[in-house]
Amino acid sequence: QWANIACLPVTTAEESTNGDEAMFLRTKKPTNPLKVDNYAAPDAILQVNFSQLAFGDRPPIYGFGGAFTEASALNWKRLSEEGKEAVLELLFGKSGLGYSIGRVHMNSCDFSVKSYSFDEVDGDFDLKHFDMGVHHDVESGMVEMAKRATSTCKEAWGSSDGEDGESIQDNGPGRADGDLLLYASPWSPPAWMKNPTWEDKEGATHAEKMTFSTLPTCLRDGVGKESPYAAAWALYFSKYISAYRDLGLDFWGVTVQNEPEFPAPWEACAYTPFTETDFVANHLGPQLEKDHPDVKLLVFDHNKDHVNTWAHVLLNETLGARQYVDGIAYHWYAGGMDRLLDGALGIPNMHRLQDNLKKDNMGQQLVLGSESCHCPTTGYAGGDISVIWARAERYAHTILADLAAGSNGWVEWNLLLDTIGGPNHLGNLCESTLLAAPHRAKDALSDMPPLPDFEKDKPFGKVNIGDGRTREELNALGFPAEYLDVGVVVQPIFYYMGHISRYVRPGSYAVPGLITGGGGGNGRIFRPKDSTVMGGGENSLARNGIELTMWPCEGSTRQKFYWNFDPSQKILVHGHDWLGHPTESCIARFVDEELMGLRLTDCKEDAGLFSVVPLPAPDDSRYHIVLLNHPWKTTPQCLMIEKLGNNGGANGPLGGAQVVVGECEDSDESAKWSIDAESGEASSTYLGDEICMTTGWPFLQMGAFVTPGNNKTVVLLNEANDAANFVLQDEDNIVLTSSIPPRSIQTYVLK
């Protein structure tokens, strides 16, 4: 939890005007500044530069949030008034997460009880029958929940920055902290606007359901200028925005389509980059410009693997959509069947996106993480404590990595679900930060069922482990009893999220920050000097699909590879998944064409065969790692380091460069490696300081920010099973010394 504990200064400072405040911001240069090795050398140095913005020419961070789905609203309505108020305070209030962004699905989505729209009259191109009262959303509680959240947010954050009464006037969105930014995303138009799918009878003129989609677009008659269905769908957006406005809720923005690459079994409308471009250029863009010129339009709204392909087309100035587009939305999912890869992939692509935006003179485009959640089911129902906390760590990792790559915000999926992660009318049960459990409340009736009547699914494995635990057991595992008593399950994800969202307020900017090894020749962060045993605990990222990257050497199992200096050998990594099952993966023999770097794969036909070849003098202490079985290259290829786009963003060039393959040349420093066969490290000085090959990312991670009110905020995440002592150093000045325990997150606010 966040403790709000004051820290002591470590350097000379002027007297603070408030004796209760810690003194971090020096007003005069210390006469005897500390050095890293003044006392015992730290394990790690958190190197930041608070005087430099990582993305000073771009909009600031807009904040964090979640989605007001029908599932969230129905579960919220089940709670007592005390429970409802607790949820609003926990999500939007001063003592909670302080969310400042909310997503609303336009028409139904999979987290609805059933499909619905606001105009079911076939051929109503002028939408004369559109339900301007959006009665379904009113009756489900979506509108009430969003309106009360808006009030809670305003009351908590609207008058000042919460520290010294200084008003925040302009944080980038053109609004003050305390204004809840709402954006709408459609899953599907009404069925009568859609082409028939494989579900429909032969000869059908339109789809009978909102589920599934045809390609290259779901819309009847396509997206050309003369398509009456595309025109009606664009008008539908306008009517929907107006309907919510009439109910007292203003939309800040809309996305064109949720997950346009996926003709999903739930509500869907697929596009290609070109058909979405045509829909925006021919219909949606002009309609919004005419009726709602202040509403932002965000495109794509799908996974990071293809974000650059879509941005390249949609922002092409010759294709007509660019003039209407305000930003790009993306999701955190890996897109495959391995849900443990969600939130783990695609950061180099986000750096490429920033580079591409700059090249196209589109640097002011917003980049918003618009949907994220873990699936399947919930930590509470699943019951495995290692999974529960690993899910929380993944949230924090991904948020920090996205912000370091230039994201303007991060929005999770459902704000509130039932204890098994529903309702979802396709059975796609998922996680949320808070869960509604009115049957656990102190005043619950003894015969109250554990699941609501609108929940048609059952717990995975037919057992809800959380419901089988006592109030005290759950409290000990990280589910606070005080909220269980009002029917609300607060999951550990909440606290990891709060370490970021509470303190990186709207209007904040990321600043350069990177963790390196400590001084004094003390070895690596997790590997003591003269030891070859890599620390940190089990490597949960030693799994198929993880990207190979380069980070400062921390001496952990995430940087341990198994080398064999015999010719034509596989390079292996070993670890364990979140459930403790052993894993083994190998470096692949080809670069992933979507993520544009090497990934881990199974140790079968896709694994690379390598020879570790010593280089001649004067490089005779280094090696080429030669790939012998590239699928189409006939000449030997070497493992090489590919510089990040965006100069690595807030982490800089040393933080996450990709490992690729290319032609072996003796003069190419990017292909020269130092290998310690005993520890398993493969390191390079190609980018300056020593960095090591890493599975995914290191155990110890950080994000640094300047926030409204001139506060300086550092978030430190430790995924290792070992503690780490560290110093925080702003340029050449040591700000504080401290330690982070194993498997924990800390936030430091420097005044």
N, C-alpha and C positions, 0 to 999 in steps of 0.2 A: 504494500500500500504506500501511498505518499504520506510522509510523516511531517513535512514542513519543519524540519529541524534546522536551526541556524548553524552555520559553520564558522570556524574561526579563520581570520586572515593569516596568510603565511608571509606577507611582505609588509613593509612599513606603509601606512596610509594615513591620510588626514582623518581627523575624528569625524565619525558619521553624525549627521544631525539627529539620527534616531538610534539611541543606544541599543535597541533591541535588534537592529539589523546587522547582519554580517557585513564586513567591509571587504569588498573584492575589487571595486573599481578604484584604482589608485588615482589620486589627484596630484601626487608628486612622485618623482622617480625615487625608488628606495635607495638608501645610501649603501646598504649591504645586501644586494639581491642574492637570493638563494641560487645554488647550482644543483643540477640533477644529482650529483654525487656528494652533496654536503653531508648527507647521512647515509643510511643503507640505500644502495641503488634500487630503484623501483623495477618491477617486472615490465612495466609498460609506460610509454609516454603518450599522452593524448595531446597531439600537436594541433593547435587551432590558430586562426588568425581572425580575431573579431573585427579588425579594422577593414576587412575586405569582404565584399559580398560575392558569393559564388555565381549568382545570377542577377547581378545588379541591373542589367538592361532588360530584365523580364519582369512580368507581374509577380507580386509576392505570393506567399502561401495563403490560400483562402480559408483553410481549416479542414475539419474532419467531420464525418457524419455517418448516417445510415438511412435505410429506406423505410418509408411508411407504407408497407405492403398491407394488403387485406389480411394476411395471416397475422401481421403484427397488431393491427387494429382489433381484430376479433379476440386475440389473446389479451390485449390490454383491457377490453371491455369486461372480461371475465373477472378482473380483479376488483377488490373493494376500492373505495375512494382513497383510502390510505395507500393501498398498493399502487393505484394509478399515479398518485402524487410521487411515490417513491421512484417509479420508473422514469417519470419526467425529470425529476431532480437528478437521478443517477445518469441520465443520458445528456441532459441539456443544462443542468443547474451548476451553481458555483462549487458545490461540493462533489460534483460528479465529473463526467467526461468533458462537459463544455462543448458539445457538438454544435457546429455552426452551419452544417450543410444537410439537407434532406432530399431524398429521392422519392418520387412518386411514380408508380406505373400507370400509364395511360391505357385504359381498358384493363382487362384481366392479365395476369401472368401465371406462372406455375404455382406461385405462392398465393393463389386464390382458391376458394372452395370449388369454383367452377368457372367456365369461360363466360365473359359478359362484355358488352360494349354499350355505347350510349345512342346508337342509331342502328336498328336492325331492319330498316325498311329498304329493300332492294331497289336500286335505281334512284334513291333520294340524293341526287348529286348536289343539290343546294342545301342539304342537311336541314330541311325544314322540320324534321322529326327528331333532331338531336335533343337529347335530354339536358337542357341548360341547368337543371338542378342537380346534375350528376348524382341522382338519388342513391344509386348503389354505393358509391363511396361515402355518402352521408350516413346511410343506414348501417354500413359495416363499421363505422367509427373512424375511418381514415381521415376524414375532414376534421372531426373534433380533435383527434390525437395531434394532427399537424398544427391546428390552431392553438391548442394549449401548449404544445412544445414551443411554438413561436413566442408565446407570452412568457414562458419560463426562461427561454434564452434571453429575451429582451430584459427581463427583470434582473437576471443574474449578471449579465455581461454588458448591458447597454449603456450604463452611465459612466463607467470609467474602466481603466485597465485592471482594476481590482487590487492595485498595489499602492498608488499614491494619489488617486483621484484624477489623474491626467486623462482627459477625454481622448479617445481614438477617433479621429475624424475621417481619415481616408486610409483604408487598408487594401486598396487595389480593386475590390469589387465595386467601389464607389459607395460603400456602406460602412457603418461603424460596427465594431465588434458588438454583438448582441442582436444583429439582424440575421435571421435564419435564411440562408439561401436555398430555395427550393428549385429543383429541376425535375422535369418529367421525361420519362422514357417509355415508348410504346413497345409492346411485344408483338402485337398483331392488329391489323385493321379489322373491322367487322367482316364476317365471312363473305358477305355479298360483294365485297370489293376484291376478293382474292381469286386467283386461278384455282380450279379444282386440283386436288392432290391425289396421290395414289389411294387415299381413303375413300374417294368419291366414286360414284357410279360412272360407267363409261357414258359419254355424251353430256355430262353435267356442265352447265354453263358457268357455275362458280362453286367455290368450296362450300361445304355444308357446316364445317367447323372452323374455328380459329387456329387449330393445331396444325403443325407441319407447314411446309411451304414449298412452292416450286422455285426453280432457278431459271434465269438470272434475277428474277424478282417475283414476289408473290402477287403483285398487283395485276389485275385484269387489264388488258390492252397496254401493258408495259408502262414506261415512265416518260414517253415522248411528250412533246408539247401539247399534242391533241388528245391525250388520254384523259377521259372524263373521270376515271377511277383514281388516277394519280392526283388530279386536281381536287377531287372530293376528299381524298385522304389528307392533302395539305390543308384544306379548309377545316377538316376535323381537328387538326392541331390548334388552329386559331380559336375554334369554338370551345374547345376544352380549356384553353388558357383563360378565355373570357369567363367561362362558367366558374372556374375556381376563383378568379378575381372577384366575381360577384358575391362569392361566399366569404371573402375577406382574406384570401390567400393569393399572393402574387408570385408567379413563377419568375425566377431569375433566369432560367434557361431550359432548353430541351435538348435531348439527343435525338438523332434521326431515327435510330432503330437499335434496340437491344440485340447484341450478338448477331449481326447481319450475315455472318458466314455459316450460321448453324440453322438448317431447316429442322428445328427441334420437334420432339414429340409433344411438347406443350405449345402454347401460343407462339407463333413465329412468323416472320416475314424476312426471307433471305434477300440479300442484294450481292452484287459484285461491286468492286470499287467503282466501276463505270456506271452501273445502273443507279447506285446511290448518288453519284455525282450528278447524273441527269435528273434524278428526282429533286435534288436540292436546287439545281440550276433552273429547271423548268417550272417547278411548282412550290416546294416548301420555302425556299429562300425568298422569292418574291411575295408569297402570301404573308410570311412573318414580317417582312420589311414594311408591308402595307398596313397590317393590323396591329402588330406588336413589335415595333422597331427596337425597343429596349430589351427584348428577350434574347439571350445568347443562344447561338446554335452550335452544338458540338457534334462532331461526326465520329464515325467508326464505332466505338463502344463495344470493343471485343478485345481479344487477347494480344499480348505484346509481340508474339511471333510475327504477325503480319502488319503491325502498326505503321511501319515505314512504307510498305507497299500501298496501303490505303491513303496515307497522308500525301504521298507523291502524286496520286491521281486526283484526289479531292481538292488539293491546293494548287493544282496545275492551272496557271492563269489563263490558258487557252480553252479550258473546258467549261467555264461559266459558273462553277460553284464557289470558287475561292472568295468572291466578294461578299458572300453571305456567311462565311464560316468564321466562328470566333474561337474554336478550339477543338482539341482531339480528346476523346474519352477512351479509356482502356480498362480492361479487367485483369485480374491477377492469375487467372486459371492457366494451367499448363496445357489444357486441351486434350489430354489423353486419358487413359483409364487409371493411371497411377495418381491418386488424389494427394499423395505425399509430395508430389512435385508442385502442387499449387502454391503460388507465391515464391517459388524457388528459381524461376527462369526469366530471362529476357532483359535484364538490366543493361547489358551492352547495347541492345536495340533502343532502349530509351535514350542513351547517350547519342546514338546515331540520329535519333529523331531531333534532338536539340541542334545537332550540326546541320541537319537538312533544313530545319526551320530558319536558321540563320542564313544559310546559303540562298534561300528563297525569299529573304527579307520578310519573314513571317515570325520573327522572334517574339512578338507580343501575343502569339497564339497561346491560349490556355492549354495545359496538359493536365487532365484530371483522372485520377484513379477512381473509376465510377462504380465498381462492384468487386467485392472480395468476401469470401467466407470459406470455412472448412466444411467438407462433406465427407462421409455421410454422418447423419445423426448428430447428437450433442455430446459434449464431454460429460455432462451430468448423467445422461442415460447410459453412455458407454462404460463409464466408471473407472477406466484405467488412468491412474494419476499421472503416469509418464506421458500419455497422449494428451491429457488435459493441459499440462504445462508446456509441452512441446508445441501445441497449437498456439498458445499465447506467445511463445517466443517467435514463431513464424510470422505472426502479425507484426510484432515490433521490428523484426529484421526487414520485412518487405517495406514497411512504411519508411524506415530510415533510408533504405536503399533507393526507394522511389524519390524521396525528397532530395537526396544527394545527386540524383540524376536530373533534377529540374522539375519534378511534378509540383503542381500548384495546390494539390489537395488529395485526400484519400477517403473514400466512402465505402463502408462495409455494406453488406446486403441487409437482410431483415434486422430491424431494431429489436424485435422481441418475437419469440416463437414459443410453442409449448415444449414440454420437457423432452420430447423425442425429435424436435426440429421441424414441426409442421404447424398448420396443415399445408400440404402441397397436393394438388389434385392429380399429379402424376407420380406421387410417391417419392419425390426427389428431396428427401429429408436432409436438412443441413443445420449448421451451427449458427448461433447468434450470441452476442455478448450477454444479454439478459434472457431469462426464460420465465414464462408465467407458470406458476405452480400454486394456484389458489388452494388446492387440497392440502398444502403444507402450512397454510396460515394458521395462526393460533386460534382464530375464531371460525375455522372451517367446520362445516357440518361433517359429522362422522361418516355419512354415506356419500360424500362428494366423490365422484369418480376421479381417478388420476389424470384422465385425458378427457378433453371436451367432446361433445357430441359431434362437432364438425370435423374432428380428427378421425379419418377412416383407416389410417395405417396403424401398425403395431410396432413396438420397440424391436430393434434389431436383435435377433436371437430370442425374441419373445420375452425378454426380461429387461426392465428398466432398473439398472443397478442403483441409480441415484435414489429412486423411491424406496429401495431396500435398505438405505442407510439412515441412521438416526440423525436428528438435528445436530447433535454434538459431533458425530463422525464427519458430517459434511462440513461443519465449521472448521474442524481440524485440517481438512483437505483443501481449504481455501474458498468455501462457499459460505459467506457470513450468515450466522444464525439470525442476526437482527433483521435481515431482509427476507429470509425464509419465513419469519414470523408474520410477514404481511403478504406472503405468497409469491415472492420474487426470488429467483435463483440468480445470484450474481456470480458469473463464472470467472476463473482466473484471467481470461482474455481481457476482461474489463480493466484490471489493474495495469496490465502491460500497455493497453491502449491509453489509459489515463496518464501514464508517465510522459506521453507525447502530447496528446490533444489538450490537456489542461494547461500546458506551459508553452507550447508552440502555437500562439494565438493567431487569429487572422491578421495579416499584415506583417508577419514574420518573414525573414529571409534566411536561407541556408548560408553558412560561411564555411571556408575551407577547414577540414578536420580529418585527421588520419591517425590511427594508432600504430606506433612503432615500438620496437623492443627497447628496454630500459638501458641506462648507461652503466658504466663501470665494469664492462666485460662480464655481465651477469648472465650471459646466455640468452635464450629465448624467453618469451613470456611464460610459456608452460613447460619448457625444458631447461632444467638447470645447467649451468656451465659444466662441461666435461661429461654430461650424461648423453646417451644416445636414445633414451627412452622418450618417445613423444607423449606429451601430456594432454590434458583436456577431457579425457574420457572417451567413450565410444564415438565413432564417427557416424552420425546418422545421415550424412550426405554421401556416403559411399554406396550409391545406388544408381541404377541405370537411368539415364536421362539428365543427370546433373552436368552442368557446364564446368569446364576446366578454366580456371582464372588464375591471376597472379596477385598476391597480396604481400605486404611485409611479413617476414618470417616470424611466426609466433611459436614454433616448436610444438605444434599440436598434431593429433592424429588426422586432422583434415588436410595436413600437408605431408602425410606419410604415404609413399608409394613403394611397391615391392619391385626392386630392380634385379635383373639377371643380366650379367655382362656376357653371357653366351649369345651367339648370333640368333636372330630371328625368334625373339621371345615376346610374350605379351607383358604389358605393364599393368599390374593389378593393384586394386585398393580393397581393403577389408573394413567392415563396420557392422553396425546393427541398425535396424529400423526402429521406429518409435515403440514398437511392442517388444523390442529386445531380440528379434529374430536375426541371426547372422546374415550378412549380405556380402557379396563379392561382385565386383565389376571390373571392367577393363577399359583402357583408353581406346576409343573407336578409331577406325582406319580412314575416316573421312570427316570433313567439316560439315556440320549440320547446315543445310542450305537456308533455313529460316532464321536460326539464331546466329549463324555465321561464325561459329567457333566449334572446337572439339567438345564432345560430350562423353560421358561414361556410357558403356553399353554392356550387354552380357558378354561373357568370355567365349563366344562361339564365332560364327562366321563374320560378324561385323567388327570383331576386335582386331586391332592393329597388331602386326608383328614388327618388332623393333630390334635394331642393333644399336648399342651404345658404343660410339666410335671415338676414341681419343683424338684430340686435335694436335697438329704439330706445333712445335715451339714457334712463337713464345706463348701459345695458348695450351701448352701440354698438360695443364691441370684442369682443362675443361673438355667438354664433349659435344659432339653432335648426337642427337637422338634421331636415328634414321628410320623412317617408316618404309617397309619393304613390300607391303601388299596393298598399296592404294588401289581402289577399284578401277580407276581409269588412267592414272598417270603411269607412264612407262619408266620414267626416271625416278631414282630415289628421292623421297621427300623428307624434310626435316621438321621436327617440332619447333615452332617459332612463337614469338610473342607479338601479338597485334595490338598496337596502341588503341586506347579507347577514343571514340569520338568525344566531343564536348570537353576535351582535355581531362576527362574523368570526372567532370562536375565538381561537387564539393569534396569528394575524396581524392581528387587529383589523379595524375597519370599512374601512380603506384597502387591505386585502389581498385583492382578488378579487371585489369587488362586481360584479353582473351588469349588462349593458347590455340594456335591454328597449325596448318602444315603448309610448307612451301619449298621451293627449290633450295637445295643445300649449297651454300656458298661460304667459303672460308672467311670472306670479309664481312659477312653479315652478323653483327653482334646479337641480333634478335634470336639467332639460332644457336648461340653458345651457352652451354649449361654447366654448372657445377653440380656434382651429384655426390651425396653422402649415402653410400649404400647401407651403412649401419642404422642411421636415423630414418632413412627413406626420403630425405629432402632432395628436391631438385630446385636450384636457385639460379638467379641471373642478376647481373648488374646493368642490363641493357638500358633501363630507364633511369639509371643513376644509382640510388641506394639499392641494397640487396632486397629482392623479393622472391617468394617461393611459389611453386606450383601448388594450387589449392583446389580441393573439391568444393566447388560452390563459393563459399565465403568463410572467413575465419570465425572462430568461436567468439572473439572479443571484437565488438563493433561499437561505433559511435555516430552521433549526429550533433552538429553544433549550429546554433541559430542566434541571430539578434532579433529581438521581439519588440513590439510596441512598448513604449515606456523606457526604452533604452536598456532593457534587461538583456543579459547574455545567458543563453540556456544550452546546457550540454546533456544529452541523453546517452547513457552508457549501458550496453547490453552484453551480458556474459552468458553464453550458451554452454560453457564448459562446466565440467564437474569439479574444477579447481578454482580457487580464489585467485585474484590478481591484485597486487599492489600497483599503484600508478601515481604519476604526477600529471596535472593538467597544466600545459604550458601554452600561453598566449604569445605567439612569436617567440621572443627570447626570455620572456618573463614567466616564472613559475607562479601559478595562481593558487593552487592547492595541492595537497598530497592526501591520498585516501586509499581505500581498498574496496573492491567489489566482491561479494561472496559468490560461491558457485550458483549457477542457474538463477540469475537474478537480473533486475534492471534498476538503474538509478538515474535520477534527474537532478542536476545541479543548476540552480538559478543564481547568477552572479549579478549583484546590484552595483 
